[in-house]
């Protein structure tokens, strides 16, 4: 059974909470006019396959529609003019679907591969019909926001991931129709390369080799995951079905990257930063008015937490292999340990100790060395000096960050 991926549902639920935005995009406006204009432009720039004479195409369309539960969907297929780029796309407007082939796809692909591509395109419609069209609404909202040049980059990243997960879903729809992963994979590779003969098993081995060489490999494209990722995701779903979602999310999203935060990871990192600061600022001697004022520049409603302790959930994030997150957290430590001159060298010593405890030592030391323009030798002497100052501070039991 085809079910939307959890990322689709997260995006939908996020925007449904914004009732005015959701209502605005839910209302159907000018769809008839949009459809008329679209058809006119399409007829001017393509050849429209005839349902009666082009049975090679429409028999496959009808079979895929039946398998996907789209029997009543009107579908028209076109061949774009003056295009050497091999591609297939679908436009779904006002309950009508229009599939457009570009380049020599119909000549390059065999019957089963062509069925796989048609099924993939029709599965876009299947996704947008789920939950009474709510995912189609969510798709329009996130893309409208992402395409606004004033928008936060997190919205662009969210739109990108929504598109990538949509392609993964549509590959599953293709599999549902053809009941064989091989033609789906070979069709992808043929379209991408123009190679006339492709072995699916060989390409899957190639994909496995990529992940063996770098287990942090993830999708890095805008609208479609790289073909080796799609092949791997399809293989995982073939073997594990919904049980593969965690592994598939890992190869689509990878680890959190500071430069590529979607709206959900942005919130997660903000929440973690708050906990990180509550832990770092737990010692009473550190809670000067200057330091608290700085914390409230980060979070207007910042409050201290006397019960904050270092636990596995915090270490799980600071132990990331992603250098950008470690550097970000290390700069937070540098910022706070530099803020109040009246505390002298004690905060910097505490920051060195804290970075050690949270597995940020290398990144923090590198930042201190760079920002203070020190040589390696001077840096090590400085570290010993400030650690000594920190160790002379007496902290009571309630100020410790370590749980028993």
C-alpha positions in Angstrom: 0.0 0.0 0.0 1.3 3.4 -0.9 1.5 5.8 2.0 3.0 9.3 2.1 6.4 9.7 3.7 6.6 11.2 7.2 8.3 14.3 5.8 5.2 15.1 3.6 3.0 14.8 6.7 5.3 17.0 8.8 5.2 19.8 6.2 1.4 19.5 5.9 0.9 19.6 9.6 3.2 22.6 10.0 1.3 24.7 7.5 -2.2 23.5 8.7 -1.4 25.1 12.0 -1.1 28.5 10.1 -4.8 28.7 9.5 -4.9 31.9 7.4 -2.1 30.7 5.0 -3.7 27.3 4.7 -7.2 28.7 4.0 -5.8 31.0 1.3 -4.0 28.2 -0.6 -6.9 25.8 -0.1 -9.3 28.0 -1.9 -9.5 27.1 -5.6 -8.9 30.3 -7.7 -8.7 30.7 -11.5 -8.1 27.0 -12.1 -10.2 26.9 -15.2 -8.3 29.9 -16.6 -5.0 28.3 -15.6 -5.9 25.1 -17.4 -7.0 26.8 -20.6 -3.8 28.8 -20.8 -1.7 25.8 -20.0 -3.3 23.7 -22.7 -2.9 26.4 -25.3 0.8 26.7 -24.6 1.3 22.9 -24.6 -0.5 22.5 -27.9 1.7 25.1 -29.4 5.0 23.5 -28.3 4.4 19.7 -28.6 2.7 16.8 -30.3 -0.3 15.4 -28.6 -0.5 11.6 -28.7 -3.9 10.3 -29.8 -5.7 7.9 -27.5 -7.1 5.9 -30.4 -4.0 5.6 -32.6 -1.2 5.7 -30.1 -2.2 2.6 -28.1 1.5 1.9 -27.2 1.3 4.9 -24.9 -2.3 4.9 -23.7 -2.5 1.2 -22.9 0.3 1.8 -20.4 -1.4 4.9 -19.1 -4.6 3.1 -18.5 -2.9 0.1 -16.9 -1.0 2.4 -14.5 -4.1 4.3 -13.7 -5.9 1.1 -12.8 -3.1 -0.1 -10.6 -2.9 3.2 -8.8 -6.6 3.7 -8.3 -6.8 6.6 -10.7 -9.3 5.1 -13.1 -11.3 8.3 -13.5 -8.4 10.6 -14.0 -8.3 12.2 -17.5 -4.7 11.9 -18.8 -3.2 13.3 -22.0 0.3 12.6 -23.2 2.5 14.9 -25.3 5.9 14.9 -27.0 7.7 18.2 -26.6 9.2 19.8 -29.7 12.8 20.9 -30.2 14.1 19.3 -27.1 17.1 17.0 -26.9 16.9 16.7 -23.2 15.5 13.3 -22.1 12.9 13.9 -19.5 9.3 13.1 -18.4 7.1 15.4 -16.4 3.5 15.7 -15.3 1.3 18.7 -14.8 -1.9 18.2 -12.6 -4.3 21.1 -13.0 -8.1 21.1 -12.2 -8.3 17.3 -11.9 -6.6 16.7 -15.2 -3.2 15.2 -15.8 -0.8 16.0 -18.7 2.3 13.9 -19.2 5.1 15.5 -21.3 8.0 13.5 -22.8 11.1 15.3 -23.9 13.8 13.9 -26.1 13.8 10.3 -27.5 12.4 8.6 -24.4 9.9 6.5 -26.2 12.6 5.1 -28.5 15.2 4.6 -25.8 13.0 2.7 -23.3 11.5 -0.7 -23.7 7.9 -1.4 -22.9 8.4 -2.2 -19.2 10.6 0.8 -18.7 8.2 3.1 -20.4 5.4 1.8 -18.1 7.6 2.4 -15.1 8.1 6.1 -16.1 4.4 6.6 -16.9 3.5 5.1 -13.5 6.1 7.3 -11.7 4.6 10.4 -13.3 1.0 9.4 -12.4 2.0 8.7 -8.8 2.6 12.4 -8.5 -1.2 12.8 -8.9 -1.7 9.9 -6.4 0.3 11.8 -3.8 -1.6 15.0 -4.4 -5.0 13.3 -4.1 -4.2 11.8 -0.6 -5.8 13.3 2.4 -8.4 15.2 0.3 -5.6 17.1 -1.6 -3.9 18.4 1.6 -0.4 17.4 0.4 -0.9 19.3 -2.9 -1.8 22.3 -0.8 1.3 21.9 1.3 3.4 21.6 -1.8 2.1 24.8 -3.2 2.6 26.7 0.0 6.2 25.6 0.6 7.2 26.3 -3.0 5.5 29.7 -3.0 7.4 30.7 0.1 10.7 29.2 -1.0 10.5 31.0 -4.3 10.2 34.4 -2.6 13.7 35.9 -2.5 13.1 37.4 0.9 12.3 34.0 2.5 14.5 32.3 5.1 16.8 29.7 3.5 15.2 27.1 5.7 12.1 27.3 3.6 14.1 26.7 0.4 15.6 23.6 2.1 12.2 22.4 3.2 10.9 22.7 -0.4 13.9 20.9 -1.7 13.4 18.0 0.7 9.7 17.9 0.0 10.6 17.4 -3.7 13.2 14.7 -3.0 10.8 12.7 -0.9 8.1 13.1 -3.5 10.4 11.4 -6.1 11.0 8.6 -3.6 7.3 8.2 -3.2 6.7 8.2 -7.0 9.4 5.5 -7.5 7.4 3.4 -5.0 4.2 4.0 -7.1 6.1 2.9 -10.1 7.1 -0.3 -8.3 3.5 -0.9 -7.3 2.5 -0.9 -10.9 5.4 -2.9 -12.6 6.1 -5.1 -9.5 9.8 -5.1 -10.5 12.6 -2.7 -9.4 14.8 -3.5 -12.4 12.9 -1.5 -15.1 12.6 1.4 -12.8 16.3 1.6 -12.2 17.3 0.9 -15.8 14.8 3.6 -17.1 16.4 6.2 -14.7 19.9 5.4 -15.9 19.0 5.3 -19.6 17.3 8.6 -19.4 20.2 10.2 -17.5 23.0 8.7 -19.7 21.5 7.7 -23.0 23.0 4.3 -22.7 20.8 1.8 -24.5 21.6 -1.3 -22.4 21.7 -1.1 -18.5 22.0 -3.8 -15.9 20.0 -2.9 -12.8 22.0 -5.2 -10.4 25.3 -3.7 -11.6 24.0 -0.3 -10.9 22.8 -1.3 -7.4 26.3 -2.7 -6.7 27.7 0.7 -7.8 25.3 2.5 -5.4 26.4 0.2 -2.6 30.0 0.9 -3.4 29.4 4.7 -3.1 27.9 4.3 0.4 30.7 2.0 1.5 33.2 4.6 0.5 31.4 7.3 2.3 28.6 6.5 4.8 27.7 10.1 5.1 26.6 10.4 1.4 23.3 12.1 1.0 21.1 13.7 -1.7 22.6 17.0 -2.8 20.4 18.0 -5.7 17.4 20.3 -5.9 14.4 18.5 -7.4 15.4 14.8 -7.9 17.7 12.7 -5.8 20.8 11.3 -7.6 19.9 8.1 -9.4 22.2 6.0 -7.2 20.2 7.3 -4.2 16.9 6.5 -5.8 18.1 3.0 -6.7 19.3 2.4 -3.1 16.0 3.8 -1.6 14.0 1.6 -3.9 16.1 -1.4 -3.0 15.6 -0.7 0.8 11.8 -0.3 0.3 11.7 -3.5 -1.8 13.3 -5.3 1.1 11.9 -3.6 4.2 8.8 -1.5 3.1 8.0 1.1 5.8 10.8 -0.3 8.0 13.2 1.3 5.6 12.1 4.9 6.3 14.9 5.7 8.8 17.6 4.5 6.5 16.0 6.3 3.5 15.8 9.5 5.5 19.5 9.2 6.3 20.5 9.1 2.6 18.1 11.9 1.7 18.8 14.3 4.6 22.0 13.1 6.1 23.2 14.7 9.3 22.2 18.2 10.3 24.2 20.7 8.4 24.3 24.3 9.6 24.1 25.6 6.0 21.2 23.4 5.1 18.6 23.5 7.9 15.0 23.0 7.0 12.2 24.6 9.1 12.2 21.6 11.4 15.9 21.2 12.0 16.1 25.0 12.5 13.7 24.7 15.4 15.5 21.6 16.7 18.9 23.4 16.7 17.4 26.4 18.4 15.9 24.3 21.1 19.2 22.4 21.5 21.1 25.7 21.7 18.8 26.8 24.6 19.6 23.6 26.5 23.3 23.9 25.6 23.4 27.4 27.1 21.4 26.4 30.2 24.0 23.7 30.8 26.9 26.0 30.2 25.5 28.8 32.4 24.6 26.5 35.3 27.5 27.6 37.6 26.3 30.5 39.7 29.5 32.5 39.3 28.8 32.6 35.6 25.4 34.2 35.9 26.3 37.8 35.8 23.9 40.4 34.4 26.1 40.8 31.3 26.0 37.0 30.6 22.3 36.8 31.1 21.7 39.8 28.9 23.8 38.1 26.1 21.7 34.9 26.6 18.5 37.0 26.1 19.9 38.2 22.8 19.9 34.6 21.7 16.5 33.9 23.2 14.3 36.8 24.4 12.6 34.5 26.9 15.8 32.7 28.1 15.7 31.3 31.6 18.2 29.4 33.7 17.6 25.7 34.5 19.0 24.6 37.8 18.2 20.9 36.9 20.2 20.9 33.6 22.6 17.9 33.4 24.8 16.5 30.7 23.0 13.4 29.3 23.1 11.1 26.4 20.6 13.2 24.3 23.0 16.2 24.4 26.1 14.1 23.7 24.3 12.5 20.8 24.1 15.9 19.1 27.5 17.2 20.0 29.1 13.9 18.9 28.0 14.6 15.3 30.5 14.1 12.5 29.2 17.4 11.0 31.9 20.0 11.5 29.6 22.9 10.9 27.4 22.1 13.9 30.4 21.6 16.1 32.0 24.9 15.0 28.7 26.7 15.6 28.5 25.4 19.2 32.1 26.2 19.7 31.5 29.8 18.6 28.7 30.0 21.1 31.1 28.9 23.8 33.7 31.5 22.6 31.0 34.2 22.6 29.9 33.7 26.1 33.4 33.0 27.5 34.5 36.4 26.1 31.5 38.5 27.1 32.1 39.6 30.7 35.6 40.9 31.4 34.9 41.2 35.1 35.0 37.4 35.3 38.5 37.5 34.0 39.8 34.1 32.6 37.4 31.8 34.5 34.7 31.5 31.8 37.4 30.7 29.2 38.8 27.9 31.4 35.3 26.6 32.0 34.7 26.7 28.2 37.8 24.6 27.6 36.6 22.1 30.2 33.0 22.1 28.9 34.2 21.6 25.3 36.2 18.6 26.4 33.2 17.1 28.2 30.9 17.7 25.2 33.3 16.4 22.6 33.9 19.8 21.1 37.6 20.2 22.1 39.3 20.2 18.7 36.8 22.7 17.2 36.8 25.0 20.2 40.6 25.1 20.5 40.9 25.8 16.8 38.5 28.7 17.1 40.3 30.2 20.2 43.6 29.9 18.4 42.3 31.6 15.3 40.3 34.4 17.0 43.1 35.2 19.5 45.8 34.8 16.8 47.9 32.4 18.8 50.6 30.0 17.8 50.2 26.3 18.9 52.6 26.8 21.8 51.0 30.0 23.0 47.6 28.4 22.8 48.6 25.4 24.9 50.1 27.7 27.6 47.0 29.9 27.5 44.8 26.9 27.9 46.7 25.7 31.0 46.5 29.2 32.5 42.8 29.6 32.1 42.0 26.1 33.2 44.0 26.8 36.4 41.9 29.9 37.0 38.7 27.8 36.5 39.8 25.0 38.8 40.3 27.4 41.6 36.6 28.3 41.6 34.6 26.5 44.2 31.3 25.2 42.8 28.6 23.7 45.0 27.0 20.4 44.2 23.9 22.0 42.7 26.1 23.7 40.1 27.5 20.5 38.6 26.4 19.5 35.1 27.1 15.8 35.6 24.4 13.4 36.8 25.3 10.7 39.3 
